């Protein structure tokens, strides 16, 4: 038989698959509808049937005989609901053995379907994906009130399906977004590795670039560590203590004290803080408290009402003198950590040790 539904079958099947309902487990929201349908229509059984290519899958059934209730599907040779899908209209069968459309259907002898009332389950795009039906094991007439009540229940089913479909769509979008971000992060990591290799080759070609090149490689390494934390298990937030441990890993643990509560950082914030910590560590090792055998560093932070206050304090190192000019570190603190993150960075070049404070307002 040729019909308009046959021509649109590919679109209908695509829409049905997108609901992610086929072969899904029973759910209370759908089971309540079939139970309610049997009570309202005084029918022994009710089914929410989704019509696949060669079968009908029961998203919910109540009162259906075994083994079909447990199997949760039948071939289309046992389906009245396929005709609801074909016509996109209710199917009213008072006596199945006398109805020309279904009198030879195997649902009559196998499932005991002798009276049937089914209404379409139609998606917002117009695709009919199945039917909500009531079944009786004896011939019976169906009233206008029966049809109205079953139609109203079908709207509840479609609301439930619409909610599931929207949730599935959002999950797909979120998964696609995660894949893209993960791929982008990997490309950034590879790019940083390539830049590091180019700098290393440049140093070999011109020894005069050694000092500058090694400083630059250190900064790139800081960026790489931050990205590595972001890539780890695909997280969207980075723990501050992990970031600190990654930056301080090369140092002697007994000379660096770290203390602070758990804080989650957005990847962008973590990236900038990683660069800032790297500059502090590098300067402390070269010129500050970690450049001798007695100096110490205390790194601590507090987090209250979305405000992160991070303090770096050096002690027992060489006497501190303010820099004669602003270098990269100064620009990093003032323009990036300060301006870009809309925070405040204060540096105190006290003679007994450098003190640096970061104040950043983080989104809760």
N, C-alpha and C positions, 0 to 999 in steps of 0.2 A: 504493500500500500504506500503510495506517495502522499506526502503532506508537507505543509509549511514547516512543521516541526522537524521533519527529516532534513530539510535544507539547512536548518539552523542547528542541527545536532552538534557539529564541532564546537560552536560557540557555547551551547548548553553544557557540553561535557567539560569544556575549559572552565566555565563558571562553577560547575559542580566540584571539580577538583580543587579550585581555589578556596572553596569553603573549608577544606581539610576535614570534612565530616565522614567521608567514606572510610569504613573500617576503624573509626574512632570508638573508644570505649563508651559505655553508657554514662549519661550525665543526668544529675537530678533535675535540672531545668527542663529537659525534654521529657523525662519520665513522668513528671507531674502533669504534663499536658495529656499524655495518653491515659493516665489514671482518671483525670478529670473528664475526659471525653466519654469514657465508659459509664461514668456516673450520670453525666448530664443527658446522655442519649439512651440510657438504660440498655446499653449494648454489652455483650460479653467480652468483646475484644476491640482494641484500637491500636493503630500502627502509624508511626512516622516513617515512611518509606522513601528512600532516595534511589532514583532509577538510574542505574549504570548502563553500560553498553549491552550487557547480556545477563544482567541480574538486577534484583532490587535488594538494597541493603537497608536493614531496619535500624535506624538510629535509636528508636525506642519502640517497644511493644509491650502491651499489657493484655493478658488473657489469651495469648496465642498458644496453640498446642505445641507440644514437643514433637520432633526435635527442633522445629523451626524457631521456637522462642530462644533456644540456646545457640543455634547456628547463626541467627540474626541475618539471614538472607535466604532468598529462593531464586531459582532461575526465572526468567521472564515468562516461561510457560506456565508459571504459577502466580502470575501477577495481574491483578485488575488495575493497579496504580499506574501501569505503563500507559493506559488509555487516558488517564487524567493528564499525564504529561503530553501525550500526543495531541489532545484537543485543547489543552490549557483551560479546560472548563470542568466543573464538578461532574462526577459520574454517579448517577442514582440508579441502583439496581435493587428492586424489591424482591425479585425471584430470579436468581442467577441461572437456573436451569431453563428458564424461558426467555432470557435476554439474548438477543441475536449477537451482540458483541462479545459476550463472555461465556455463553452456554457450553462451549467446549474447553474452557480453561481448566487446567488441572488443579487450580486452587479450590474448586468445588469438591472433588472427592478427597483430596489430600489434606487441605486445611479446613475443610468444612465451611467454606464461605458460601452461604446461600442468600444472604442479603448484604449489600455493600453500599456505603456512602463515602465518597472521597472528594476532597477539595484540593486545588493546586497549591503547591508551595512555590511561590514566584519571587525571584530576586528583584531588586530595584531596577536592574537592567532589562527586565522582562523575561528572563530565562526561567522556565519551569523545571525545577530540579527533582521534584517528587510530589508526594501527596500525603496529607493527613487523612486517615480513613477510620471509619467505624465499621465493625463486622458483626453480623448475627449469623447464628448457625441454623436459623429457621427463616423462611421467607417473611418479610414484614414491610409495611409501607414506611417511608421516611417523610416526616412533616416538614413544612417550611421552617418551623422553629428548629428542627434538627439541623437543617442546612445552615441556618443563621448562626447557631451556636458553634457548629464545627468550623465555619468560616472564621468566626471570631477567634477561636482557639488557634487556627492556622496562622493568624496574624501574630499571636504570641510566639509561635514557633519561628516565624520569619524575623521577628525582633531578636530572638536568641541567635539565629543564624547570622543576622547582620552584625551583631556584636562580635561573634566569633570571627567573622570575615574581616572586620576592621582590625581586630587584635592580630590576626594572622598577617594582614597587610603591614601593620606597624612592625611586627617582628621581622618581616622580610626586609623592610626598609632599614631597620636598625642593624640587621646582620650585614646588609650590603654596605652600610656606612662603616661598620667595624672592619670589614674586609678592605675597603678603600683606605682607611686610616692606617691599618696594619701595613698595607703595601707601600703607602707613602712613607711611613716611618722606616721601613726597610730600605727604601731608595735613598732617604736622607742619610741613613747609616752608611750605606755603600758610598755615597758621595763624599761623606766626611773621611772615610777610609782612603778614597782616591786622592783627596786633597792632602791628607797626611803623607801619602806616598810621594806626591809631587814635591812637597816641601823637603822630604828626606832626600830625594834625588838632587834637589837644588843645593842642599847643604854639601853633599858630596862633590858637586861640580864646582862650588865656590866656598871654601872654608870660611871666608869672611862673613858669610851668612849664618854661621853656626849658632851663635848666641841668640840672634833674633829668631832663627828658625826653630830652635828648641823651645823658646818661649811660646811661639805660635803653635807648635805641635802640642804643647801642654794644654793650651786653651781648647784646641780641637778635641783633645782627649776628654776634657771635661764635658764638652757637648756630647761626645759619643757615649759617655757613661750615663748621662741624663736620658738620652734616647734609649739606651739599653734597658733602663729601669721602666720606661714607658712601654717598651715592647714586651717586657716580661709578662707572660700570661695574658697579654692583650688588655692590661688594665687601663682605665681612664683616669686614675688618680695615682699619685706616687707618695709613699710615706716619707715624711721628712727625715725620720731617723735612718731609713735606708739610704737616702740621698747623702746624708752626712757621713755615714759609714763608708760609702763608695768614695767620697772625696778625701776622707781622712785615712783610708786604708794604708797608704804608703808610710804613714807616720808611726812613731813609737807610741803605743797605747798608753803607757804610764805617764807620758808627758802631756797628754791631751785629755782633758776631762769634758765629758758630754752629758748634758742633762736636759730633759724636756719631755712634755707629754706627747701622746700620739697626735699627729697632725697630718691630714691628707692634703696634698697639693695638686692643683691642676697642672698638666704637663708643661704649659707655657711658663707658669710661675716657677716650677721646678727647674726648668732650663736656665732661667736667669739666675736663680739662687745658686745653681751648680757653678755657673761662671764666676759669681761673686765669691763663693767659698774657695774656688780654685785660686783666685787671685790672692786671697788672704793666706792660704796655705803656702803658695809659692813665695810670697813676700816674707812670711814668717821663717821659712827655711833658709832663704837667701840673706835676709837682713835683720829679721826680728828675733823673737824669743826662741825659735827653734834653730837658730844659727849657731848657738853655743851648746854647752853640755848641761846647763842649769835651767834654761828657760822653760816656761810652761805656758799652755794655752787652755783657757776655759771657754767652752762653747755651750751656751744655754739658751733656752727659749721658753716663752709662755704663750698661751693661746686663750684668749678670753673674748667672747662675744664677736667672733670673727676676726679679731685683731691679733696678728702674729707679731711678737716682739722677739727678735733673735739678737743675742749679744755675743760678740767675740772679744775676749780680753786676754792680752798677753802680759806676762810678768817674768821677772828675773832674766830678761834678755839684755842685749846691749842697750845703751842709752838711745832714746828715740829722738829723732829730729824731723820736723816737718819737711816734706819734699820741696825742692826748689821750684819745681814746675809740675803741672798736672800731666800725668802719663795716662796710659790706657786704663789702669786701675781706677784712677779718679773719674775718667769719663764713663767707665762702666758703672760705677756707683751712682754718679749724679744723673746721667742721661738714661741709663737702662733700668737699673734697679730702682732708682728714684722716680724718674718721669714716666717710663713705660709702664711700670707696675703701679703707678699712682701711690707710691709709698714714700717714706722718708728715711734717708740714710744719713747718719751722723758719724763722723770720725774724729776721735780725740787722740792727737799725737802726744800723749802725756809722756814725760821723761821715763817713767817707770814701766811703760808698756802701752802699746797701741790698743785703743778701745774703739770698736765699731758696733753700731746698733742699727738694725733693720726694723722698720715698723711697716707692716703691710696689712692691708685690709683684705681678707680673703672672703670669697663668696661662701655663705653657709649652705 
